[in-house]
Amino acid sequence: MLTPKLQDAVQLAGTAADHTLNRCRGGWFSRSATASPHGAQVVTTRTANALVALGLATYNSAIIHSALTLTPAGIAEAARAQPMRAAA
């Protein structure tokens, strides 16, 4: 089970175009998605690193990260998390 921060990050990426978040000064954001149900609009780098460590997302480059994309496991987790958040 994911922590609330990780769930929000997965949901934000899940609603983004191509399930991808882009790098910004404050962390990672979606160019296309609206905020997650709890208002998260930016994912911190620490949270992004946790998603990568769990195998739920990958960076576009091993050296210079500019995009964070959900893996198939991350996309499935985003789909699973949405009904849970709606019920909460």
N, C-alpha and C positions, 0 to 999 in steps of 0.2 A: 504494500500500500504506500502510495506517495504522500509526502507532506503537503499541506495546503499550498505552499509556495511553488512546489514542483507541479502540482495539479494546475495551478493558475498559469504557469509557464507553458505547460503542454497544451492547455486550452487556447492560449493566445496564439501559439504557433499553429495549432490545429485549424484556427479560423483564418490564418494568413494565406496569401496567395502562394501556391506551391508548398505550403507548410513550412515556410522559411521566414526567419527573423533576420534582420539586418543590424550590423554593428552601428552603435551610436556612442556618444561620449558617456552616457549613463549606463550603458550595457547593451541590450538587444531589444529591438522594437519591430513591430509589424508595420509595413507601409500600407497595408490594405485592411487589416482587421480592426474591429472596434475593441474596446477594453474587455477584459475578461469579466465574468459576473461580479467579481469582487473589486473591480476597478484597476487591476494591474495592466499597465500599458507598456512598461519596460521590465525586462527580465535582467536581473543582475548577472554579471559574469560568473559569480560563484554558483548561481542556480544553473546557468548554462553548462558549466563544467560538470555539475552533478548529473544533468540529463545525458551528457556525453558518456560519463562514467557508467551510467546505468544502461547504456545502449539504446536510449530513446531518441537520441539526436546525434548528428555529426556536424563537424565544421567543414567548410568548403576547402580549406587548406590547412595543412599541418603546421605551417609556419606563420602565416598572417591570416588570421580569422576575420572574414568580413560577412559571412553568412552562416547561420545555424539552421539546419534542416532536420525535421523529424524523420526518423527511420520508420519502416513499416510497423515496428513495435510501438513507436511513439505515436503514430497515427491511430493505431488501435487503442492505445491508452487514452488519447484525446476523445475518441468516440465513446469510450466507456465512461470517462469522467463527466461528460456533459449531462447525461441523465441523472447522475448522482448529485451534481450541483443544482440541477433544477428541482430535485426533490427536497434538498436541504433548506 
